[in-house]
Amino acid sequence: AGLDASELKHVKDLLDAAESKEKVEAALRTAVQERNVHDLKFAIPQAKESGIDAKLISEAEEVLRLEEPKMKAREQLQEATTHVSKAALQAAIQAAKDAGLEASEFVKAEALLKKEEQKEKLMKEVNAALADSQQVDMKSIDSLREMKDKLQTALKAALEAGVPEADLVPIDQRRKKLHNAVEDLKGSIRVFCRVRPLSKKETGQGDTSICEAVDQMTVKVKDEQFLFDAVFTPGTQDEVFEDCRDLVQSAADGYNVTMFAYGQTGAGKTFTMYGTKGNEGTAPRTIQEIFKVTQQGSDRFEYTVVGSMLELYCNAVVDLLSKGNPSQSKAKLNIRQEKNGNVAVEGLTEEECKNADELMNLLERGNDQRTVAATAMNSESSRSHLILIIKIISVNKETKEVLKGKMLMCDLAGSERLKRSEVTDHQQTEAIAINKSLTALGDVIEALTKGGKGVVPYRNHKLTLLMQDSLGGTAKTLMFVNCSPASSNLDETFMSLKYAQRAKKITNTAAVKK
């Protein structure tokens, strides 16, 4: 419109300034509307420089004054709910309230604070229980059981509330110590006596019962009484296993556990240890209990369960998982004792078992390969010592502590007199080998009951080498003495009971294996 260049530039600058001012005002209004602290901090100085209406700037400054504490409170809440601690949560919740935040904005922090306060309360209960446990009577089974249960309850509640595993190591260790003190008070080597019923054959040939249960711990034969940790006449498989169930927990806690059955041929050892289908014995029930215990502890531990099975036949160690399999190595098995006292069998097949079914399958395969034969005293007499070995390795998911427990379950071949069992030829050789091994076991038991005076003759036989960490060693040991009640077996029954009574005097030194 006839303006020169300089005048055009001036007009353009005015238009740009007006446009810029409009943008600044628009940005300020948006920041106020959105109550955005960062945008307000940027827009307010620009608005002042641009000469924006003072009333609008004042409104923006008031919004900033209100919103900035809220923003800081939200940031504090975020930090406190990410890196949780009671003090940080308390401070963040108070800041949120002071800043006027809606209750919904700090409801998560309040829930976390409640949880932290619960953890703190439970930790006080844990520490109180731990302190109380120091005063428990270590010679009273009832007091120990009550205190162990109290510790277990406190430990479980604390874990469920989310108390870190590392904070609970002392109470867990104390619980284990009391649990094992209960087991130890039941007897250094616990001995259970089980008397089977008279058989039809015995009744038919005029036998009468010579065994009488005086009470739950005493059996009477003729006029002599024998005291054991438990007496079953014969008791159910459930009742027998119930009294040794806790030993599975000991193995899961890193201890060595041994269960073995001793007695004459046909006294019921194999029935006690393995049972029959639908009426399972100690070994199958132990397998079920192992995976029950490991399942219960799976939130805290990674468990590995490994099984192997062997028989000692005529003084030869036979790997039952490779027996009869031409593709398996025929390497000689070597029994040795490790530095920590554990007995190991070099070259023995070991299989990891993920569940009870896999371990039961291993047991059945091994049992199928066991050497048995008919004798006058037993139609299916075991001609070998059968040993099931189960290793339980646990790794604490939080502390990474590794514990290695072991269960050794031994069904000893029956002691017998050649004249009574009426075996001939090769079976006679088997019987001589069985009796020789049981004599060696008796010699070890005899030596151990003398309180460590003299050398314990473990090396006299492979059976006693295998059981070196079970008798006078590092295991918690349970012995079943199986007896016949038949009057015709009086001598054998007396012999078995006296043998078991000597074993009761042995002291083991059980220790956790890491």
C-alpha positions as CSV (number, residue, x, y, z in Angstrom):
1,A,0.0,0.0,0.0
2,G,2.9,2.4,-0.9
3,L,5.1,1.6,2.1
4,D,8.8,1.4,1.8
5,A,10.9,-1.5,2.9
6,S,11.7,-0.2,6.3
7,E,8.1,0.5,7.0
8,L,7.1,-3.0,5.8
9,K,9.7,-4.5,8.2
10,H,8.3,-2.5,11.1
11,V,4.8,-3.7,10.4
12,K,6.1,-7.3,10.0
13,D,7.8,-7.1,13.4
14,L,4.7,-5.8,15.0
15,L,2.7,-8.7,13.5
16,D,5.3,-11.2,14.6
17,A,5.4,-9.8,18.1
18,A,1.6,-9.9,18.3
19,E,1.6,-13.5,17.1
20,S,4.4,-14.4,19.5
21,K,2.4,-12.8,22.4
22,E,-0.6,-14.8,21.4
23,K,1.4,-18.1,21.4
24,V,2.9,-17.3,24.8
25,E,-0.6,-16.5,26.2
26,A,-2.0,-19.6,24.7
27,A,0.8,-21.7,26.1
28,L,0.2,-20.2,29.6
29,R,-3.5,-20.8,29.5
30,T,-2.9,-24.4,28.4
31,A,-0.4,-24.9,31.3
32,V,-2.9,-23.4,33.8
33,Q,-5.7,-25.6,32.4
34,E,-3.6,-28.8,32.5
35,R,-2.0,-27.7,35.8
36,N,1.3,-28.8,34.4
37,V,4.1,-27.7,36.8
38,H,7.0,-28.0,34.2
39,D,5.0,-26.0,31.6
40,L,4.0,-23.4,34.1
41,K,7.6,-22.8,35.2
42,F,8.5,-22.3,31.6
43,A,5.5,-20.2,30.5
44,I,5.2,-17.7,33.4
45,P,8.7,-16.0,32.8
46,Q,7.9,-15.9,29.1
47,A,4.5,-14.3,29.8
48,K,6.1,-11.6,32.0
49,E,8.5,-10.8,29.2
50,S,5.8,-10.7,26.6
51,G,3.6,-8.3,28.7
52,I,0.8,-10.8,29.1
53,D,-2.2,-9.7,31.3
54,A,-1.0,-9.6,34.9
55,K,-4.3,-11.2,36.1
56,L,-3.6,-14.3,34.0
57,I,0.0,-14.4,35.2
58,S,-1.2,-14.2,38.8
59,E,-3.6,-17.0,38.2
60,A,-0.8,-19.1,36.7
61,E,1.4,-18.4,39.7
62,E,-1.3,-19.5,42.1
63,V,-1.8,-22.8,40.2
64,L,2.0,-23.3,40.3
65,R,2.1,-22.7,44.1
66,L,-0.6,-25.4,44.6
67,E,0.6,-27.9,42.0
68,E,4.4,-27.9,42.7
69,P,4.1,-29.5,46.2
70,K,1.7,-32.1,44.7
71,M,4.2,-33.0,41.9
72,K,7.0,-33.3,44.5
73,A,4.7,-35.5,46.7
74,R,3.9,-37.7,43.7
75,E,7.6,-38.1,42.9
76,Q,8.3,-38.9,46.6
77,L,5.4,-41.5,46.5
78,Q,6.9,-43.1,43.4
79,E,10.3,-43.4,45.0
80,A,8.9,-44.8,48.2
81,T,6.7,-47.4,46.5
82,T,9.6,-48.5,44.3
83,H,12.3,-48.7,47.0
84,V,10.1,-49.7,49.9
85,S,10.9,-48.8,53.5
86,K,8.6,-47.9,56.4
87,A,10.3,-44.5,57.0
88,A,10.2,-43.5,53.3
89,L,6.5,-44.5,53.0
90,Q,5.5,-42.6,56.1
91,A,7.3,-39.5,54.9
92,A,5.8,-39.8,51.4
93,I,2.2,-40.3,52.7
94,Q,2.5,-37.2,55.0
95,A,3.9,-35.1,52.1
96,A,0.9,-36.3,49.9
97,K,-1.5,-35.3,52.6
98,D,0.2,-31.9,53.2
99,A,0.1,-31.2,49.4
100,G,-3.6,-32.0,49.3
101,L,-3.4,-35.0,47.0
102,E,-6.5,-37.2,46.7
103,A,-6.5,-40.2,48.9
104,S,-6.7,-42.5,45.9
105,E,-3.2,-41.2,44.9
106,F,-1.5,-42.6,48.0
107,V,-3.7,-45.7,48.6
108,K,-0.9,-48.0,47.3
109,A,1.6,-46.4,49.6
110,E,-0.7,-46.9,52.6
111,A,-1.2,-50.5,51.6
112,L,2.6,-51.0,51.4
113,L,3.1,-49.2,54.7
114,K,0.6,-51.5,56.3
115,K,2.5,-54.5,54.9
116,E,5.8,-53.1,56.2
117,E,4.3,-52.5,59.7
118,Q,3.0,-56.1,59.6
119,K,6.5,-57.3,58.7
120,E,8.0,-55.3,61.5
121,K,5.4,-56.7,64.0
122,L,6.1,-60.3,62.8
123,M,9.8,-59.8,63.0
124,K,9.4,-58.8,66.6
125,E,7.4,-62.0,67.1
126,V,10.1,-63.9,65.4
127,N,12.8,-62.4,67.6
128,A,10.7,-63.0,70.7
129,A,10.2,-66.6,69.7
130,L,13.9,-67.0,69.0
131,A,14.7,-65.5,72.4
132,D,12.2,-67.8,74.1
133,S,13.7,-70.8,72.3
134,Q,17.1,-70.2,74.0
135,Q,15.4,-71.1,77.3
136,V,13.8,-74.4,76.2
137,D,14.5,-77.6,78.0
138,M,16.7,-79.4,75.5
139,K,16.1,-82.7,77.3
140,S,12.3,-82.6,77.1
141,I,10.8,-83.9,73.8
142,D,7.4,-82.2,74.6
143,S,9.0,-78.9,75.3
144,L,11.2,-79.1,72.2
145,R,8.2,-80.0,70.0
146,E,6.1,-77.2,71.4
147,M,8.9,-74.7,70.8
148,K,9.7,-76.0,67.4
149,D,6.0,-75.6,66.4
150,K,6.1,-72.0,67.8
151,L,9.2,-71.2,65.7
152,Q,7.6,-72.8,62.7
153,T,4.4,-70.8,63.1
154,A,6.4,-67.5,63.4
155,L,8.7,-68.4,60.5
156,K,5.7,-69.2,58.2
157,A,3.8,-66.1,59.1
158,A,6.9,-63.9,58.5
159,L,7.6,-65.5,55.1
160,E,4.0,-65.2,54.0
161,A,4.1,-61.5,54.9
162,G,7.2,-61.0,52.7
163,V,9.9,-60.8,55.3
164,P,13.2,-61.3,53.4
165,E,14.6,-64.8,53.6
166,A,18.0,-63.5,54.8
167,D,16.4,-61.9,57.8
168,L,14.9,-65.3,58.8
169,V,18.1,-67.4,58.7
170,P,18.6,-67.4,62.5
171,I,15.1,-68.6,63.3
172,D,15.2,-71.2,60.5
173,Q,18.5,-72.6,61.8
174,R,17.1,-72.7,65.3
175,R,13.9,-74.5,64.1
176,K,16.1,-77.1,62.4
177,K,18.2,-77.5,65.5
178,L,15.2,-78.1,67.7
179,H,13.6,-80.5,65.1
180,N,16.7,-82.6,65.1
181,A,17.1,-82.4,68.8
182,V,13.7,-84.0,69.0
183,E,14.9,-86.8,66.7
184,D,18.1,-87.2,68.7
185,L,16.2,-87.5,72.0
186,K,14.2,-90.3,70.6
187,G,17.5,-92.3,70.7
188,S,20.9,-92.0,69.2
189,I,19.9,-95.0,67.1
190,R,16.2,-95.5,67.3
191,V,15.0,-99.1,67.3
192,F,11.5,-100.1,66.4
193,C,10.4,-103.7,67.1
194,R,7.8,-105.2,64.8
195,V,6.3,-108.6,65.4
196,R,4.4,-110.2,62.6
197,P,1.3,-112.4,63.1
198,L,1.6,-116.2,63.2
199,S,1.3,-117.6,59.7
200,K,-1.2,-120.3,58.7
201,K,1.7,-122.7,58.2
202,E,2.9,-122.0,61.8
203,T,-0.5,-122.3,63.3
204,G,-1.1,-125.5,61.3
205,Q,2.1,-127.1,62.7
206,G,1.1,-126.2,66.3
207,D,3.1,-123.1,66.9
208,T,2.0,-120.7,69.6
209,S,2.9,-117.0,70.0
210,I,5.8,-116.3,72.3
211,C,5.7,-112.4,71.9
212,E,3.6,-110.1,74.0
213,A,3.5,-106.3,73.8
214,V,3.7,-105.0,77.4
215,D,3.2,-101.4,76.3
216,Q,4.0,-99.3,73.2
217,M,7.7,-99.5,73.9
218,T,8.2,-102.9,75.5
219,V,7.9,-106.5,74.2
220,K,8.0,-109.6,76.3
221,V,9.3,-112.9,75.1
222,K,8.8,-115.7,77.6
223,D,9.9,-114.0,80.9
224,E,12.3,-111.5,79.4
225,Q,11.4,-107.9,78.5
226,F,13.0,-105.8,75.8
227,L,12.6,-102.0,75.7
228,F,12.7,-100.2,72.4
229,D,11.6,-96.8,71.0
230,A,8.4,-98.3,69.7
231,V,6.8,-101.8,69.5
232,F,4.3,-102.8,66.8
233,T,2.4,-106.2,67.0
234,P,2.3,-105.8,64.1
235,G,0.7,-102.4,63.7
236,T,-0.4,-101.0,60.3
237,Q,2.0,-99.7,57.7
238,D,0.5,-96.2,58.4
239,E,1.3,-96.5,62.1
240,V,4.8,-97.7,61.5
241,F,5.6,-94.9,59.0
242,E,4.0,-92.2,61.1
243,D,6.7,-92.7,63.8
244,C,9.5,-92.2,61.2
245,R,7.9,-89.6,58.9
246,D,9.9,-86.7,60.5
247,L,13.2,-88.2,59.4
248,V,12.3,-87.2,55.8
249,Q,12.4,-83.5,57.0
250,S,15.8,-84.2,58.5
251,A,17.1,-85.4,55.1
252,A,15.6,-82.3,53.4
253,D,17.4,-80.2,56.0
254,G,20.7,-81.6,55.0
255,Y,21.2,-84.6,57.3
256,N,22.0,-88.2,56.5
257,V,19.2,-90.6,57.4
258,T,19.4,-94.4,57.5
259,M,16.6,-96.8,57.9
260,F,17.4,-100.5,58.0
261,A,15.5,-103.7,58.8
262,Y,17.1,-106.6,60.6
263,G,15.7,-110.0,61.5
264,Q,15.6,-113.7,60.6
265,T,14.3,-115.0,57.3
266,G,10.6,-114.6,57.0
267,A,10.2,-112.2,59.9
268,G,8.6,-109.4,57.7
269,K,11.6,-107.1,56.9
270,T,10.8,-106.7,53.2
271,F,7.1,-106.2,54.0
272,T,8.1,-103.4,56.5
273,M,10.5,-101.7,54.1
274,Y,8.6,-102.2,50.8
275,G,5.1,-103.7,51.6
276,T,2.8,-104.8,48.8
277,K,0.7,-103.0,46.3
278,G,-2.1,-101.1,48.1
279,N,-0.3,-101.7,51.4
280,E,3.0,-99.9,50.8
281,G,5.9,-100.1,53.3
282,T,8.3,-97.5,54.6
283,A,10.3,-96.9,51.4
284,P,7.4,-96.1,49.1
285,R,5.8,-93.9,51.8
286,T,9.2,-92.2,52.3
287,I,9.3,-91.4,48.5
288,Q,5.8,-89.8,48.7
289,E,6.8,-87.8,51.8
290,I,10.0,-86.6,50.2
291,F,8.1,-85.0,47.3
292,K,5.5,-83.6,49.7
293,V,8.2,-82.0,51.8
294,T,10.0,-80.6,48.7
295,Q,6.8,-79.3,47.3
296,Q,6.0,-77.5,50.6
297,G,9.5,-75.9,50.5
298,S,9.5,-75.1,46.8
299,D,8.8,-71.4,47.3
300,R,12.1,-71.1,49.2
301,F,14.3,-73.9,47.8
302,E,15.3,-75.4,44.5
303,Y,15.4,-79.2,45.2
304,T,17.1,-82.0,43.3
305,V,16.3,-85.6,44.1
306,V,18.6,-88.3,42.9
307,G,18.1,-92.1,43.4
308,S,20.2,-95.2,43.1
309,M,19.8,-98.8,44.1
310,L,22.2,-101.7,44.8
311,E,22.3,-105.1,46.3
312,L,25.1,-106.8,48.2
313,Y,25.0,-110.4,47.0
314,C,27.6,-112.9,48.2
315,N,29.9,-109.9,49.1
316,A,29.6,-108.4,45.6
317,V,28.1,-104.9,45.1
318,V,25.6,-105.1,42.3
319,D,24.1,-102.0,40.6
320,L,20.4,-102.9,40.2
321,L,19.7,-100.1,37.8
322,S,22.2,-101.5,35.3
323,K,21.9,-105.2,36.1
324,G,20.6,-107.2,33.1
325,N,21.2,-104.3,30.8
326,P,24.0,-105.2,28.3
327,S,24.5,-101.6,27.2
328,Q,25.3,-100.5,30.8
329,S,28.9,-100.3,32.0
330,K,30.1,-103.3,34.0
331,A,32.7,-101.2,35.9
332,K,33.5,-102.5,39.4
333,L,31.7,-100.5,42.1
334,N,34.0,-99.1,44.8
335,I,32.9,-98.2,48.3
336,R,34.8,-95.3,49.9
337,Q,34.4,-92.8,52.7
338,E,34.6,-89.1,51.9
339,K,36.4,-86.6,54.1
340,N,33.1,-85.4,55.5
341,G,32.2,-88.9,56.7
342,N,29.8,-89.7,53.9
343,V,30.0,-93.1,52.3
344,A,30.0,-93.0,48.5
345,V,29.8,-95.8,45.9
346,E,31.9,-95.0,42.9
347,G,30.5,-96.1,39.5
348,L,26.9,-96.5,40.9
349,T,24.2,-95.5,38.5
350,E,22.3,-92.4,39.8
351,E,19.1,-91.0,38.2
352,E,17.5,-87.6,38.9
353,C,13.8,-88.0,39.7
354,K,11.5,-85.0,39.2
355,N,8.5,-86.5,41.0
356,A,7.4,-89.4,43.2
357,D,6.3,-91.5,40.2
358,E,9.8,-91.4,38.7
359,L,11.4,-92.4,42.0
360,M,8.9,-95.2,42.5
361,N,9.6,-96.5,39.0
362,L,13.3,-96.6,39.9
363,L,12.5,-98.5,43.1
364,E,10.4,-101.0,41.2
365,R,13.1,-101.5,38.5
366,G,15.6,-102.2,41.2
367,N,13.3,-104.5,43.2
368,D,12.7,-106.6,40.0
369,Q,16.4,-107.3,39.8
370,R,16.8,-108.4,43.4
371,T,18.0,-112.0,44.1
372,V,15.4,-114.1,45.9
373,A,14.8,-117.8,46.4
374,A,12.5,-120.2,48.2
375,T,13.7,-121.7,51.5
376,A,11.9,-123.9,54.1
377,M,11.4,-120.8,56.2
378,N,10.2,-118.3,53.5
379,S,8.8,-118.9,50.0
380,E,10.4,-115.7,48.7
381,S,13.5,-115.3,50.8
382,S,15.7,-112.3,50.0
383,R,19.2,-113.6,49.2
384,S,20.9,-110.2,49.2
385,H,21.0,-106.9,51.2
386,L,18.9,-104.4,49.2
387,I,19.9,-100.7,49.5
388,L,18.0,-97.7,48.2
389,I,19.9,-94.4,48.3
390,I,18.1,-91.1,47.8
391,K,20.0,-87.9,47.8
392,I,18.2,-84.6,48.4
393,I,20.1,-81.4,47.4
394,S,18.5,-78.1,48.2
395,V,19.5,-74.6,47.2
396,N,18.0,-71.6,49.0
397,K,16.7,-69.3,46.3
398,E,17.6,-66.2,48.2
399,T,20.8,-67.0,50.2
400,K,22.1,-69.6,47.7
401,E,23.0,-71.9,50.6
402,V,23.4,-75.5,49.5
403,L,22.5,-78.5,51.7
404,K,23.0,-82.2,50.8
405,G,20.9,-84.7,52.6
406,K,20.9,-88.5,52.0
407,M,18.5,-91.3,52.8
408,L,19.8,-94.8,52.9
409,M,17.1,-97.5,53.2
410,C,18.4,-101.0,53.7
411,D,16.4,-104.3,53.7
412,L,19.0,-106.7,55.1
413,A,18.8,-110.3,54.0
414,G,17.5,-112.6,56.7
415,S,19.7,-114.3,59.3
416,E,19.2,-118.0,59.2
417,R,20.5,-121.3,60.5
418,L,21.3,-123.6,57.6
419,K,19.7,-126.6,59.2
420,R,16.3,-124.8,59.6
421,S,16.2,-123.1,56.2
422,E,17.1,-126.4,54.5
423,V,19.0,-124.7,51.7
424,T,21.5,-126.7,49.6
425,D,24.4,-126.1,47.1
426,H,24.4,-122.5,45.8
427,Q,21.8,-121.3,48.2
428,Q,24.0,-122.7,51.0
429,T,26.8,-120.5,49.7
430,E,24.4,-117.5,49.7
431,A,23.3,-118.3,53.3
432,I,26.9,-118.5,54.5
433,A,27.7,-115.2,52.9
434,I,24.5,-113.6,54.4
435,N,25.4,-114.9,57.9
436,K,29.0,-113.8,57.5
437,S,27.9,-110.2,56.7
438,L,25.4,-110.1,59.5
439,T,28.1,-111.3,61.9
440,A,30.4,-108.5,60.7
441,L,27.5,-106.1,61.3
442,G,27.1,-107.5,64.8
443,D,30.8,-107.1,65.5
444,V,30.6,-103.4,64.5
445,I,27.6,-102.9,66.8
446,E,29.4,-104.6,69.6
447,A,32.5,-102.5,69.1
448,L,30.5,-99.2,69.0
449,T,28.6,-100.0,72.2
450,K,32.0,-100.1,74.0
451,G,32.3,-96.3,73.7
452,G,34.9,-96.1,71.0
453,K,37.5,-98.2,72.8
454,G,39.5,-100.0,70.1
455,V,39.1,-100.1,66.4
456,V,35.6,-100.5,65.0
457,P,35.9,-103.3,62.3
458,Y,34.0,-101.5,59.5
459,R,36.5,-102.8,56.9
460,N,35.8,-106.5,57.7
461,H,32.9,-106.6,55.2
462,K,31.4,-104.5,52.4
463,L,28.0,-104.3,54.3
464,T,29.7,-102.6,57.2
465,L,31.7,-100.3,54.9
466,L,28.4,-99.3,53.2
467,M,26.8,-98.6,56.6
468,Q,29.8,-96.8,58.1
469,D,28.1,-93.4,58.1
470,S,25.0,-95.0,59.5
471,L,26.3,-96.8,62.6
472,G,28.5,-94.6,64.8
473,G,28.7,-92.2,62.0
474,T,27.0,-89.0,60.8
475,A,23.5,-90.3,60.1
476,K,20.2,-90.3,62.0
477,T,19.5,-94.0,62.1
478,L,16.4,-96.0,62.6
479,M,16.6,-99.8,62.9
480,F,13.6,-102.1,62.5
481,V,14.0,-105.4,64.2
482,N,11.5,-107.8,62.7
483,C,10.5,-110.8,64.7
484,S,8.5,-114.0,64.3
485,P,6.2,-114.8,67.2
486,A,6.3,-118.5,66.5
487,S,7.4,-120.7,69.4
488,S,9.5,-122.7,66.9
489,N,11.5,-119.5,66.2
490,L,12.2,-118.7,69.9
491,D,16.0,-118.9,69.5
492,E,16.1,-116.7,66.4
493,T,13.7,-114.2,68.0
494,F,15.8,-113.9,71.2
495,M,18.9,-113.5,69.1
496,S,17.3,-110.7,67.0
497,L,16.0,-108.8,70.0
498,K,19.3,-108.9,71.8
499,Y,21.1,-107.8,68.6
500,A,18.8,-104.8,68.4
501,Q,19.1,-104.0,72.1
502,R,22.9,-103.7,71.6
503,A,22.4,-101.4,68.6
504,K,20.2,-99.1,70.8
505,K,23.4,-98.2,72.8
506,I,25.2,-96.8,69.8
507,T,25.7,-93.0,69.6
508,N,25.9,-91.2,66.2
509,T,27.1,-87.7,65.6
510,A,24.6,-86.4,63.0
511,A,25.6,-83.2,61.2
512,V,24.3,-81.1,58.3
513,K,26.0,-81.7,55.0
514,K,26.8,-78.7,52.8
